[in-house]
Amino acid sequence: MKKLSKKTLNKSYLSWFYGNLTCFSQEHMQTFGYLCAMLPVVEELYDKKEDQKKALQTYTAFFNTEPQIGSLVVGMTAGMEEAKANGQPIDGDAINGIRAGLMGPLAGIGDSLIVGTLIPILLGIGLGLSADGSPLGAIFYIVVWNLLMWFGMRFAFDKGYSLGGKAVEILVGEQAQAVRDSILMVGTVVIGAVAASWINITTALPLPGGGMLQATLDGIFPKMLSAATVFFCWWLMTNKNISPTAVMGLLVIIAFAGVLIGFFDPGLSY
């Protein structure tokens, strides 16, 4: 019976950890990073070069998901490839079908949990630690992020390898949908909290009868301009399909024009 060695599993994991975006392109995305991660697995399980080439053909299909959570797929297919090499009724089409079926759900989970929740939380803490110009915030983010990713991705890889094909039901079943919805809700709350804490847009425009427009707005809805800016950016990116880079450029233009006409005070922090 063929069994993947710990050395090979470590090599596969490291290949994905450091090279999941290897030769990244819009056509292939993470295909070649995935292929590199499966190479040591295939080389150990199959002695003949022809068998290795045939096995690697499975992993030339398009693949793209959230890379941290995606390590689960790499570990899972390593376990499935091991079962296939031992004569179990698993072929390349079955492995590719599972890979294709998991890309979307894992991307949704990863984007909500990692990009939408974890990263904003860590950045928020880091910004707080660096509020007085201290480098502690940057150090905190670099150290904590890398530690969480190293051990988190390793856990997902090992769990995928141990589960093999049984991981499919866990990831795409009804319970998984509830988990994804919950994570998405948490991510939305975190993004809202970050926007309320770190976006501060005010106006220096005076009112004709005396007083300041900002004081009137604060009496109606505190941070009204900040909330309006967030919704405006969201509307541009979702309804008008404008890229985040273009939106940031537009905000610079609006800020510049606002200062020129006196709507914004150049001495204020926005």
N, C-alpha and C positions, 0 to 999 in steps of 0.2 A: 504494500500500500504506500502510495506517494504522499508525503507530508511536507508542506513548506517549512523551511527552517526559520528560526527567529532572525537570523542574519538577513535572509531574503526579504522577510516581512519588514524589517527595519529599513532595508535599502529601498523597498517599494514606497514605504511611507515617506522617507526623506526625499525621494524623487518627486513625489506629489507636493510635499510641503514647500520645497524650494523651487520647484519647476512647474507648478500647475498652469502657469501662463507661458510655458515654453513655446516659441515660434507662434505667438498669438496673432491672429488675423481675424477680420470680419467673416471670412469664409470658413475657418476651422475652429475659431475660439480656443477651447481647452483640449482639443483633440490630441495634439502632439504631447502635451503635458501628461495626459491620461496614458497615452501609449508608452511614454518613458517610464511611468510608474509601474506599468504592467510588464515591462520588458524583463526585469529580474525574475518575476513570478513564472513567466513562460519559459525562460531559459532553464530554470531548475526543474520544472515539471516535465519537460519534453527533451529527450536526448537528441533526436534527429532534427536536422536543420529544416527539413520540409515540414515537419510537424510544428516547429516553432513559427515558421512563416505563416502557416495556415491559421494557427491560433492568434497571431498578432493581427491578422486581417480583421478580426472581430473588433478591434479597438481603433480602426482607422475611420470609423463612422463619426459624424459630427457629434460633439459633446460640449455642453456648456451649462454650468450651474454655479451656485454660490460656492467658492472654493473651499471655505472652512468646513461647512457642513458636507460638502461634496466628498470629503475624505471617506465618508461612510460608504459611498458607492464604490470607491477604489478597494476598500477592504472587503466589501461584500462580493465583488466580482473576483477578487483573489480567491476567496473561499469557494466560489462557484467554479472557477477554473481548476482548482484543486480537485473538486468533486468530479468534474468532467474528465480530468486526467486519470481518475481512478475508475472510470467506466460507468459513472452514473449517467442517466438519460438527460444530459444537458448539452445543448449545442450552441454555436455562436449566435444563431438567430434568437435563441431564448435569452442569452446574456444581453444582446443588443436591445431586445424588446424591454427588458427590465431597466436598462440604462436610460432608454428613451422615456420610459414611463416615470422615472424618478427625477429626471432633470427639472421639470416644472415644479412639482411639490417641494423638492429640496431648495430650489431657488427661492420659492415663496417663504419657506421657513427661515432660510439663512438671511435673506434680505430684511425680513421683519425682525428677527432676533439679533443678528450681528450688526447689520448696517443701520437699521432703524431704531434699535434699542441700546445695544451694548456700546457701540462707538459713541453715540451722543452722550451717554452717561459718563463714560471715561473722559471724553473731551470736556464735558461740563465740570467734572472734578478737577481736571488739569488746568482749565482756565481759572477756576477759583484759587488754586494753589499758586498760580502765576500772576494774580491780580496786581501785585506790587512789583512786578518785574522779576520775580524769582524764577530760576530755571527749574525749580522743583516740579512744576506742573508738567513740563516736557519730559523730564526724567520719569515721573510717575507714569505717564501715558506709554512711553516706550517700553518700560519694564513690565508693567501690568499687561499691556496688550500682547506682547510677545509670549509671556508666560501662559496667559489664558489660551492663546492660539496654539501654542505647542502642545500643552496637555489636553486641551479640548479636541484638537484635530486627531491626536493620537488615540484618545478614548473613542472617538467616532470611528476611526479606522479599525481598531481592534474589535469594537462592537459589531461593525459590519462584517468583518471576517468570521467572527464566531456565529453570527446569525445566518449568514449566507442568504439563500433565497427566502428564508422566513422573514427577513426584514421588510419585504415588499408590503405585506399586509399591515405591518405596523406603521408604515410611512404613507400609505395611500388609502387606508380604510377610513371609516366614519370617525373613529376616535382621533385620527391624525388631522382631519378637517377641523375638528373642534379646537385642537391644539394650535393649528395655524391661525384660526380666527382670534383666539385669545392673545397670541403673540402679536398679531397685527394691531389689536386694540391697545396693548401695552406700548407698542412702538409709537402709535399715534399720540398717546398721552405724553410720552417722553418728549417727542418732537414739539408738542405744544408747550410743555414746560420749558424746554430750552429756548424756544422763541420768546416766551414771556420774560425769561430771565436775562437774555443776552441781546435782544433787539430793543433799542431805545431811540425812537425817532420823534423829535419835537420840532415845533415851528417857532420862529421869532417874529411872526407877523402880528402887528398891533391891530386892534379893532378901531373902527372910525370913532366910536363914542368914548374911547378910552379903554384901557385894559389890554390884555393879551389874548390872542386866539387860543393859545395852548392852555391857559387857565380855564377857559370856557369848555374846551374839549375834555379836559380832565374832570370837570364837574359833571359832564354827561357820560363819558366812558373813558376811564383812565387807560392810557396807552392805545387810544383809538388809531392813531397814525401807524403805530407799530403793527397792530393787528391787520390794518388795511394793506400794509406793505406785504405782509406774509401771504395774505389771500391773493393779492395781485400777482405775486411771483408764482404761487401755486396755479393760478388761472392761466398765466402765460405758458407754463411748462406742460400742463395737462390738456388744456383746451386748444391752445395755439401751437403746441409741439415745438416750442422754442427751447433751445438747449440751455442748461444752467449757466454756461459761460456767457452766452448772449444776454441772459437775464442780468447777470452781474455787470456786464458792460452797460446795459440800459440803466441800471441803478446808479452807476457812476455819472452818467450823463444827466439824469434827473437831479442828483445831488448837486452837480456843478451848476446847472441852470437854476436850481432853487436858491443857491447862495447868491447868484448874480441878481436875481429879482427880489431878494430880501426875504424869501419864504423861510429859508434856513439861516441860522446864525453860524458863520464859519468858526466861531469860537466854541460851539457846542460839540458834544460827542454824540454821534448818531448811532 
